[in-house]
């Protein structure tokens, strides 16, 4: 905010409520530059107005809440904030892997509710993480960061699925199909962008190819997963557990997830570290400044 106010006349959305489509359209008509966040609905319908705005500098690497093609057609540049979010998001991926496999959430609830009966040789047995095969869905920056942590930190064999061939600089094997990955992996971590062709790519048929002992982790976007299919698989014991940092209709989370002990739920903490959020904000401002000065956007999408 300090960097923005030093250069621009700033209007701040003081509430915590994302812009609806109509509000997004009004903003496009009223402001030269907009710094949107996840949930602000810059869909195609929002661009059906008199456009004053020249740039949407998104606060976040994921921009599935922005119709980038509609923006481009309306002459509005779009940028995001890659790189600075990579490590923080990957760390949350490992947090969820460990929490689900070692039953961390369930164990903490036992202690907090005074239901823990003490140590026992067969009490709270979870899944040993070291040496398990991890499958990464989407081997971009975040996927590779998760893979490095898993391989070098936990001696985990790494397999990955990517829509195109993707050579990487760590020991990992690319598989040809999503179903092949889901069937081979002990732990699946999803890191693909949301929206577009990735919408509900993790559906009932894909989930059905997982091992019954399989753990599913999503640090991508909620719309990548068919939540109903995932709930059904968890309820029936088709898979062993899940760790979720993102949801299809945030901040709404299905009650079915909340009552299952084998599911760990986080409130979209992927980038929630002060220095990371500051770096994201500064990167967004830098893109707005580049647009104002007539330079190419450093992080154009």
N, C-alpha and C positions, 0 to 999 in steps of 0.2 A: 504493500500500500504506500509506503514511503517513497519507493522508486516511482510508482505511478503518479502520485501527487506532485512529485518534483517536476514533472514534465507535462501532465495533462490535467484537464478539468474532470475530476472523477466523481461518478455517481456509483454508490455502493448498494447492492441488494442486501439490506440489513437483516433480512429474515433468513431462515434456514430452509426455505421452501424453493425448490427449483422452479424456473420459469415454465409456465404452460405455453402451448403453441401460440396462443393469442398474445401473451406477454412477450414471447420471443420475437414475434412479428413487429410488435410495437417498438421493441428495442432496436431492431434492424432499421426502423424508420427514423429513430430519434438520435442514434449515436454513431460516431465515426468509427469507433473500434469497440469491440466487446470481448471481454475475458470470461467465457462461460465455464461452467463446471459440469460434472456428471449429473445428468437428470434434466438439465435445461433443454427444452424440447425444440431444437432448431431443425425440425423435420422439413420435408419438402413444402408442406403447407405454410410454414412460417415465412417462406420466401415469396409468397404470392402477395406482395405489398410493394409500396414505393421504398426502394432500398437506399439508405444513406450510408450504411455501414460498409467499410472496405475490408475489414479483417475480423475473423473470429479466432482469437488466440486461446485455444483451449487449455484449461488448467487440468492436465492429466494426459497420459499417453493414449488411453482409449477415447475414441470420439464417435462411437456408434450412436450417440444422441444428436449428432450433427449429420445432416444429409449433405455430404461433401460435394456430390455431383450437382445438387440443386444450388449450393453455394457458388460453385464454380460457374454455373450457367448464369447466375445473377451478378457475377463479377466480384464476389466476396472471397478473399483468400482465407485459407484455413491452416492453422498450425497446431502442433501438440507439444508435449514435453517428454520425449523419450530420453534414454540414457540416465537422467538423474533419478528415475524411479526404479531402475533395474534391481539394484541390490536390496533395497527395502522390500520390494514385492517378493523377491526370491526368498528373503528371510521369513516372510509370513508363510510362504509355501512350506518351508522346513518346520515352522512352528506347528502348522496343521498336520504334517506328516507325523511328527513326534507325538502330538497331542492325541491324535486318533489311535495310532498304533499302540502307544503306551497308556491309553485310557486316562490321559491327564485331566480332561474336563470332568469325567465321571468321578475320578479320585478326589478332585478338589471339592466337588459337591458333597461327597461322603464326609469329608473332614469338616466342612462348613456347617453341615446339618447334624453334626455329632452322631453320625451313623457308622463311623469307622470302628470296627471291633478289634483292631490291632493286626499286626503282621501275621501272616500265615503262609505256608509254603505253596499253597494253591490259590491264594487270594489275589484278585485283580490281575490275573495273567493276561498279558497283551501280546502284541506282535513284536518280535525282535526286529529292529530296523536294519542294523548292520548286515550287509551282504545280500539284502533283498534286491530284486530287479525293479528299477523305476522306469516307467514309461512316460515320456514327455510328449504331450500333444501340442505341437507348435514350437519349433526350435528357433525362435527369435532371440532377442537379447535376454529376456526374462527366462525363457526356457533353458537357454544355455547356462545362465547363472544358477538356476535350480540344479541342473545336471552336474555342474562343477561341485556344488556343495554336497550333492549325494555321492558322487564318485570319490572325490578326494577326502571328504569328511567321514563317510560311512561305508566306503568300499563297496558301493552299490554298482552292479552292472547297469549301464544306461542304454535304453533303446528309445527311439523317437520316431514320430510320424510327422511329416511335413508335406504339404500339398505339392511342393517342388523339391528337387534334389537340393540338399543343404549340407555341404561339407562343414565340419566343425573342428576346432582345434583341441579336442579332448577325446578320450576313449569313449566312443558311443557308436551304436549301430542304427542306421536308419532302416525302418521296415516299410513295406510297400503300401500297407492298408491300415486304416484305423482299427479295424477288427483284429488284425494280427497283433497290433500293439496291446490292445485291451486284453487279449487272451494270454499273452506272454508275461505281462507285467504283474508284479505283486502289488505295486503302488502306482496309480495313474495320477499325473499332475497336468491339469489343463492350463495353458498359458496363451492361447490364441486370441486375436482381437475379437471383439463382439460384433454382432450385426452381420448383415449381408449373408454370404453363403455359409457362415459359421453359425447362424441361428439354429439352435436345437440340433447341432451336429452330434451331440451326445444324446441319442434317443434310446428308446427301449431296446431296439434291435442291437445297438452298439453295446449297451450296458449288459445285455444278455451274454455277450462273449467274454465277460470278465470272469476271473476265478471266484469261487465262493468265498475264498479267503481274501479277496481283493479289497484294497482301500482306494477310494476315489477322492481327489482333492481338486477344488476349483479356485484358482486365483485370477481367472480371466475376467469374464463378464457373466452375469446370471443368465442372459438369454442364450448362451452357448449350450445350456443343458435343458433338457425336458424335465422340469422339476417333478412333475407327476410320475414320470417313469422312474426317476431316481428314488422317490419316496417309496414306490411300489417294490423296487428291488431291495431296498433296505428293510422294509417291513416284512418281506417274505424270506429274508435271509439269503437272497440271491447273491448279494455281496456283503462283506463284513462290516464296512463302516465308511464314513465320509467326513471330510473337513471342508467347510465352505466359508469363504470370505466375501462372496458376492451372491446376489439373488436376483431373480427375474424382475420383481416389482419392488425394489428397495424404496423405503425401509421396511416394507411388509415382508414378513418371513412366514411361510406356511407353518401352522401349528403342528403339523405332523412331524416336521423336523425337530421342533422344540421338545417333544416328549420322548424322543429316541435317545437312549444313553450312548449309542454307538455313533453319534453325530456330534461333531464339534462345530460351533457356529461363532463366527467373528463378524463385527459390524464394519465391514469393508476397511480393514486396517492396513491394506497393502502399502500405502505410502505415508502412513500416519506417524511420521517422525518430524519434529520441528524443522531440522536443517534440510530435510528432503522437501517438505512443503514450501519452505522459503526458496529453495533452488527452483522448484517448479514455477512459483510465481514470478521469479526474476526471469526465467526463460520465456514465459508467456509475454512479459513486458518487453523483453528484448525483441521478440517477433513483432510486436506492435510498433516499436520504435523503427525497426527495419522497414516495415510497411510505410510509416509516415515519411521516412527519408527516401522512399522510392527504391530501396534495395530488395533483393530477393529475401524471402523469409528463411532464416536459418533452419527452421524445423517445419517447413511446409509439408503438407500431406496431399 
